[in-house]
Amino acid sequence: VPNNLRLLAAVLHLSSSHMYNVPQLFDKALKDIQKHLPSSLADWDAVDQRPPVDGCIAAICIAQNARAGVILPSAMYECLVAGFQAILAEAPPPDASHESESGISIDSADKHER
């Protein structure tokens, strides 16, 4: 199973950003992602193992901003097949957005300051 799909999605994102614009790295990452999330039916049939849902979610989140829409249909299909419960299982906890980089909850830090 392609466990490195999340890593490839991150590389795709960084290599396409205005700050780190690296076309060669972008092309390589996109090519590697397409091995797991192909854009043609013939290539789809040739995929041995389907990618994990977390990798598909990462690919979906990054594909639009990275101008890599070619991977969206396969990634979205994999999420659809996996089902709603599998997608929710990979979602971050509801309070994850309230944590600082140190891992300390912002809500709890506010309580200490009072």
Secondary structure, 3 states (H helix, E strand, C coil): CCCCHHHHHHHHHHHHCCCCCCHHHHHHHHHHHHHHCCCCHHHHHHCCCCCCHHHHHHHHHHHCCCCCHHHHHHHHHHHHHHCHHHHHHHCCCCCHHHECCCCCEHHHHHHHHC
